[in-house]
Amino acid sequence: MGKGGEQGGDSGEPAAQIRFYTWEEIQKHNLRTDKWLVIERKVYNVTKWANRHPGGQRVISHCAGEDATDAFQAFHINPTLVQKFLKPLLIGELAPGEPSQDRDKNSQLVEDFRTLRKTAEDMNLFRASPLFFSLYLGHIIAMEVLAWLMVSYFGTGWITTFILACILTTSQAQAGWLQHDFGHLSVFKKSSWNHIVHKFVIGHLKGASANWWNHRHFQHHAKPNIFKKDPDVNMLHIFVLGDTQPVEYGKKKLKYLPYNHQHEYFFLTRILPLPFLIPCSHTLLIPLWSWLDPPRAGKLITTRPLFPKFLMKLEVQEKKAKLQNQIMFLESHWFVWVTQMNHIPMEIDSEKHRDWLSSQMAATCNIEQSFFNDWFTGHLNFQIEHHLFPTMPRHNFWKVKPLVKSLCAKYGVQYEEKPLGKAFIDIIGSLKKSGDLWLDAYLHK
């Protein structure tokens, strides 16, 4: 139960009453119709406001009943500005005797991580390089223009078509990494500018919905690899993941697919027309999303990829469709293997209410740095640093990496890094392990 208190102002008149709450009471308010959270020891009731949250109501709901300080700092590039939206939601503070962290989290680890973040801010690591992102966008547009010129001057022979497919696949994949930067508000100082360019890149270069991307991706960052909270691991009818879900499914005799072969049919999902491994393709999901949500449909009417416009130069409709399918097939492979290599082999389980650093490290690993790896993965080879600091421009990840490794070593938190090839192999190994656990439980438990 909350406790009341009064503070006297400078004028000697009593100030508004401040209510104090214990963690025991706060943790009870984690329901769909009743959501409280704590930011810097202040308690906020976000129940009614959650539906208006720009990042989506689910991502803020996932932090209900918890200390959301680090998540709040991670997702907002101007926390001071956002505070004005929180002020009307303030209902009190943590009681003086209550720790700042809930559920017996290591308070010293949390404080050291926040000190690390402050150090990164002082080093200007959250300041983007205009030159880097200008050149990056330029090399994408250059590939699109090159594709147009090739069709114009060399026709539609099979060699030209093959080269064209490779060029456009590359430009589409790189545009995917670029929209990721703007979606995370890591390029411009103003959120509005990032949102505008994000909609241009993901809409006109990719033909996808910025709203759909935000809705899913922020949940993934808030609670990576957590069942029922991270949409990227909610693949119930297709794959079983981690160590606990396979056993649970096996005991319940659930068999939507032969999960003991999931490491094999994982490859087949790359050639089937439907995007089975979420999020592997927007060909079906984005149009479906827009039809189910008419207000967003209007935003998609004019947002089609640029490369189909180049395909207008192709004289035969069959060739257009064939080329577009080749591009989406190749890009889908590229996208899925890169995005899954950092998470599928890591811990995938139910909510354990860890601190920000520990929760991100348990679900994330890095890939060795090289010029090719940086470019090929859109710097997602620095997935650990990206998850800890989502708004940090990717070209600065290598600078903060030593600080992160040092902090992890201090507290015995595993910092996993591996070669690119091994990361791909580990995806298959992880799926096979989970499938075998399911089969054993299905047959014997």
C-alpha positions in Angstrom: 0.0 0.0 0.0 1.3 3.5 -0.8 2.5 5.8 1.9 1.8 9.5 2.0 4.1 12.3 2.8 4.3 16.1 2.4 7.1 18.5 1.6 7.1 22.2 2.4 7.9 24.7 -0.3 10.1 27.7 0.0 7.0 29.8 0.9 6.3 27.7 3.9 3.1 26.3 2.4 2.7 22.5 2.2 3.5 21.0 -1.2 1.4 18.5 -3.0 1.3 15.1 -1.2 3.8 12.6 -2.4 2.8 8.9 -2.3 5.5 6.3 -1.7 5.2 2.7 -3.0 7.0 -0.5 -2.3 8.2 -2.9 -5.0 5.8 -5.5 -3.8 2.9 -3.2 -4.6 4.3 -1.9 -7.9 4.9 -5.5 -9.2 1.2 -6.2 -8.8 0.4 -3.6 -11.5 1.6 -5.5 -14.5 -1.7 -6.4 -16.1 -3.2 -5.5 -19.4 -5.7 -3.2 -17.7 -3.3 -2.0 -15.0 0.3 -0.9 -15.8 2.8 0.9 -13.6 6.5 1.3 -14.1 9.4 3.0 -12.5 11.9 5.4 -14.0 14.6 6.9 -11.9 12.7 5.9 -8.7 9.5 7.7 -9.9 6.4 5.7 -10.3 4.2 6.2 -13.3 0.7 4.8 -14.2 0.9 4.2 -18.0 -2.4 2.2 -18.2 -4.4 4.6 -20.3 -1.4 6.2 -22.1 0.1 3.0 -23.4 -2.1 2.9 -26.4 -0.8 6.3 -27.5 2.9 5.4 -26.9 4.7 6.2 -30.2 6.8 3.0 -29.9 3.6 0.9 -29.5 1.6 -0.2 -26.5 3.2 -3.6 -26.2 6.8 -2.5 -25.7 5.9 -0.2 -22.8 3.6 -2.9 -21.4 6.4 -5.4 -21.3 8.1 -3.3 -18.7 5.0 -3.0 -16.4 5.8 -3.7 -12.8 9.5 -3.2 -13.3 12.3 -0.6 -13.2 12.3 0.7 -16.8 15.0 3.3 -16.3 17.6 1.7 -18.6 15.0 0.8 -21.3 13.8 4.4 -21.2 17.3 5.7 -21.6 18.0 3.2 -24.4 15.1 4.0 -26.7 14.9 7.8 -26.4 17.5 10.2 -27.9 16.1 13.1 -25.8 14.9 11.8 -22.5 14.4 15.3 -21.1 11.9 16.1 -23.9 10.0 12.9 -23.3 9.7 13.7 -19.6 6.9 16.2 -20.3 4.8 13.3 -21.5 5.5 11.4 -18.3 4.8 14.2 -15.9 1.0 13.9 -16.0 1.4 10.1 -15.4 3.4 10.5 -12.2 1.7 8.9 -9.2 4.5 8.8 -6.7 7.9 7.5 -5.9 9.7 4.5 -4.5 9.6 4.5 -0.7 12.9 5.7 0.8 13.8 2.3 2.1 13.2 0.6 -1.2 16.2 -0.3 -3.5 16.3 1.4 -6.9 16.3 -2.0 -8.6 13.5 -4.6 -8.4 13.8 -8.3 -7.7 17.2 -8.2 -6.0 19.1 -7.1 -9.1 22.7 -6.3 -8.6 22.5 -2.6 -7.9 26.3 -2.1 -8.4 26.2 -3.7 -11.8 23.3 -1.5 -12.8 25.1 1.6 -11.6 28.3 0.7 -13.4 26.4 0.2 -16.6 24.8 3.6 -16.3 28.2 5.1 -15.7 29.5 3.3 -18.8 26.6 4.9 -20.8 27.5 8.3 -19.4 31.1 7.7 -20.4 30.0 6.9 -24.0 27.9 10.1 -24.0 30.9 12.1 -22.9 32.9 10.5 -25.7 30.3 11.7 -28.2 29.6 8.2 -29.3 26.0 8.9 -29.7 26.8 11.6 -32.3 26.4 10.4 -35.9 28.7 11.1 -38.8 26.8 12.8 -41.6 29.5 11.7 -44.0 29.2 8.0 -43.1 25.5 7.9 -43.7 25.6 10.1 -46.8 28.1 7.7 -48.4 26.1 4.7 -47.3 22.9 6.0 -48.8 24.9 7.1 -51.9 26.3 3.6 -52.5 22.8 2.2 -52.4 21.4 4.7 -54.9 24.5 4.1 -57.1 23.6 0.4 -57.3 20.0 1.2 -58.2 21.2 3.6 -61.0 23.7 1.0 -62.2 20.9 -1.5 -62.5 18.9 0.9 -64.6 21.8 1.7 -66.9 22.6 -2.0 -67.4 19.0 -2.8 -68.6 19.1 0.3 -70.8 22.4 -0.4 -72.5 22.8 -4.2 -72.4 19.3 -5.5 -72.7 17.7 -8.5 -71.0 20.1 -11.3 -71.7 20.6 -14.0 -69.1 24.0 -12.8 -68.1 22.8 -9.2 -67.7 19.8 -10.5 -65.7 22.0 -12.5 -63.4 24.3 -9.6 -62.7 21.2 -7.3 -62.3 19.8 -9.7 -59.7 23.0 -9.6 -57.7 23.3 -5.8 -57.8 19.6 -5.2 -56.8 19.8 -7.9 -54.1 22.8 -6.1 -52.6 21.1 -2.7 -52.8 18.0 -4.0 -51.2 19.9 -5.7 -48.4 21.9 -2.6 -47.7 18.8 -0.5 -47.7 17.4 -2.8 -45.1 20.4 -2.1 -42.8 20.1 1.6 -43.5 16.4 1.8 -42.6 17.4 0.0 -39.4 19.6 3.0 -38.5 16.9 5.6 -39.0 14.3 3.4 -37.3 16.5 3.4 -34.2 16.9 7.2 -34.3 20.6 6.9 -34.5 21.3 9.3 -37.4 19.8 12.7 -36.7 19.5 14.6 -33.4 15.8 15.2 -33.9 13.4 12.2 -33.7 11.2 13.7 -36.4 13.9 13.8 -39.0 14.8 10.1 -38.3 11.2 9.2 -38.7 10.8 11.0 -42.0 13.9 9.4 -43.6 13.0 6.1 -42.1 9.7 6.1 -43.9 11.4 7.1 -47.1 14.0 4.3 -47.0 11.8 1.5 -45.7 8.9 2.6 -47.9 10.4 3.7 -51.2 13.5 1.6 -51.2 12.0 -1.5 -49.5 8.3 -1.3 -50.0 7.6 -2.0 -46.3 5.8 -0.2 -43.4 7.7 1.8 -40.9 4.9 1.4 -38.4 5.0 -2.4 -38.8 8.7 -2.4 -38.3 8.6 -0.3 -35.2 5.7 -2.4 -33.7 7.8 -5.5 -33.9 11.4 -4.4 -33.6 11.2 -2.3 -30.4 9.6 -5.3 -28.6 12.5 -7.4 -29.7 15.0 -4.9 -28.3 13.1 -4.5 -25.0 12.8 -8.2 -24.3 15.1 -10.1 -26.6 14.5 -13.9 -26.8 11.7 -13.8 -24.2 8.7 -15.9 -25.1 5.4 -13.9 -25.4 7.3 -10.6 -25.4 9.8 -10.9 -28.3 7.8 -11.4 -31.5 11.0 -12.7 -33.3 10.9 -15.9 -31.2 7.1 -16.5 -31.3 7.1 -19.1 -34.0 5.0 -21.7 -32.2 3.7 -23.7 -35.1 7.0 -23.8 -37.1 10.0 -24.0 -34.8 10.7 -24.9 -31.1 13.5 -22.8 -29.7 15.8 -22.9 -26.7 15.9 -25.6 -24.1 12.6 -25.3 -22.2 10.0 -24.8 -25.0 10.9 -28.1 -26.8 10.5 -30.1 -23.6 7.2 -28.3 -22.7 5.9 -29.0 -26.2 7.1 -32.6 -26.1 5.4 -33.3 -22.8 2.1 -31.9 -24.1 2.5 -34.1 -27.2 2.3 -31.1 -29.5 3.4 -31.8 -33.0 2.5 -29.1 -35.5 5.5 -30.1 -37.5 8.3 -32.7 -37.1 10.4 -30.5 -35.0 13.3 -33.0 -34.8 13.8 -32.1 -38.5 13.5 -28.3 -38.1 17.2 -27.8 -38.7 16.6 -29.4 -42.1 13.4 -27.7 -43.1 14.8 -24.4 -42.0 16.5 -24.3 -45.4 13.2 -25.1 -47.1 11.6 -22.0 -45.6 14.0 -19.9 -47.7 12.5 -21.3 -51.0 8.8 -21.4 -50.0 6.7 -18.4 -51.0 5.5 -17.6 -47.5 7.7 -15.8 -45.0 7.9 -18.7 -42.4 10.9 -17.4 -40.5 9.8 -14.0 -39.1 10.8 -11.6 -40.2 12.2 -13.0 -43.5 10.1 -11.2 -46.1 7.5 -8.5 -46.3 5.9 -9.8 -49.5 2.9 -11.1 -47.6 3.0 -9.6 -44.2 3.2 -6.0 -45.1 0.2 -5.9 -47.5 -1.8 -8.0 -45.0 -0.9 -5.6 -42.2 -2.0 -2.6 -44.3 -5.3 -4.1 -45.1 -6.0 -5.0 -41.5 -5.1 -1.5 -40.5 -6.6 1.0 -43.0 -5.0 4.1 -41.6 -1.6 2.6 -42.4 -2.7 1.4 -45.8 -2.7 5.0 -47.1 0.9 5.3 -46.2 1.7 2.2 -48.3 -0.1 3.2 -51.5 2.9 5.1 -52.8 5.6 3.3 -51.0 6.8 0.6 -53.4 10.4 -0.4 -53.9 12.4 1.5 -56.5 13.6 -1.6 -58.3 10.3 -2.6 -59.8 10.5 0.8 -61.7 13.7 -0.4 -63.2 12.0 -3.6 -64.2 9.7 -1.6 -66.5 12.6 -1.6 -68.9 12.1 -5.4 -69.2 9.9 -6.2 -72.1 8.4 -9.4 -71.0 6.2 -9.6 -67.9 7.5 -13.1 -67.2 11.1 -11.8 -67.0 10.0 -9.1 -64.6 8.4 -11.5 -62.2 11.3 -13.9 -62.5 13.9 -11.3 -61.7 11.9 -9.9 -58.7 11.5 -13.4 -57.3 15.2 -14.0 -57.6 16.0 -10.7 -55.8 13.6 -11.5 -53.0 14.8 -15.0 -52.6 18.5 -14.0 -52.4 17.7 -11.0 -50.1 15.6 -13.2 -47.9 18.5 -15.6 -47.4 20.9 -12.7 -46.7 18.5 -11.1 -44.2 17.5 -14.2 -42.3 20.9 -15.7 -41.8 22.4 -12.4 -40.6 19.6 -11.4 -38.3 19.3 -14.9 -36.7 23.0 -15.6 -36.2 23.1 -13.3 -33.1 20.1 -14.6 -31.3 18.9 -18.2 -32.2 22.0 -19.9 -30.7 21.7 -17.9 -27.5 19.4 -18.4 -24.5 15.7 -18.3 -25.4 13.3 -18.6 -22.4 10.5 -17.1 -20.4 10.9 -13.8 -18.6 13.5 -13.8 -15.9 13.4 -10.1 -14.9 17.2 -9.5 -15.3 18.8 -6.1 -15.4 19.3 -4.5 -18.8 22.9 -5.5 -19.3 22.4 -9.2 -18.2 19.2 -9.6 -20.2 20.8 -8.3 -23.4 24.0 -10.3 -23.0 22.1 -13.6 -22.4 20.3 -13.2 -25.7 23.0 -11.7 -27.9 26.4 -12.5 -29.3 28.8 -10.7 -31.6 30.5 -11.7 -34.9 34.2 -10.9 -35.4 35.0 -7.5 -36.9 36.3 -7.0 -40.4 35.5 -4.6 -43.2 33.5 -7.2 -45.0 31.6 -8.4 -41.9 30.8 -4.8 -41.0 29.4 -4.1 -44.5 27.8 -7.5 -45.1 25.8 -7.4 -41.8 25.2 -3.7 -41.6 27.3 -3.7 -38.4 25.0 -6.2 -36.8 28.1 -8.1 -36.1 28.3 -5.7 -33.2 24.9 -6.9 -32.0 25.8 -6.7 -28.3 26.7 -3.0 -28.4 23.7 -2.3 -30.6 21.4 -4.0 -28.1 22.9 -2.2 -25.2 22.8 1.2 -26.9 20.1 1.0 -29.7 20.4 4.7 -30.5 24.2 4.7 -30.9 25.3 5.2 -34.6 26.7 2.0 -35.8 30.1 3.4 -36.9 30.9 4.0 -33.2 30.2 0.4 -31.9 33.9 -0.5 -32.2 34.8 2.4 -29.9 32.5 1.4 -27.0 33.2 -2.4 -27.4 36.3 -2.4 -25.1 34.3 -0.7 -22.3 31.5 -3.2 -22.6 33.9 -6.2 -22.5 35.6 -4.7 -19.5 32.4 -4.3 -17.6 31.3 -7.8 -18.5 34.6 -9.3 -17.3 34.2 -7.4 -14.0 30.9 -9.1 -13.2 31.5 -12.4 -14.9 28.9 -11.8 -17.6 29.7 -13.8 -20.8 30.7 -11.8 -23.8 30.4 -14.1 -26.7 32.1 -13.4 -30.1 32.6 -15.8 -33.0 33.6 -16.0 -36.7 30.8 -15.4 -39.3 30.9 -18.9 -40.6 30.6 -20.5 -37.2 27.7 -18.1 -36.4 25.8 -19.5 -39.4 26.6 -23.1 -38.4 25.4 -22.4 -34.8 21.9 -21.5 -36.1 21.5 -25.0 -37.5 23.2 -26.6 -34.4 20.8 -24.8 -32.1 17.7 -25.8 -34.1 18.9 -29.4 -34.1 19.5 -29.4 -30.3 16.1 -28.0 -29.6 14.4 -30.5 -32.0 16.2 -33.4 -30.3 15.0 -32.2 -26.9 11.4 -32.0 -28.3 11.6 -35.5 -29.7 12.9 -37.0 -26.5 10.2 -35.4 -24.4 7.5 -36.3 -27.0 8.5 -40.0 -27.0 9.5 -40.6 -23.4 8.0 -38.0 -21.0 
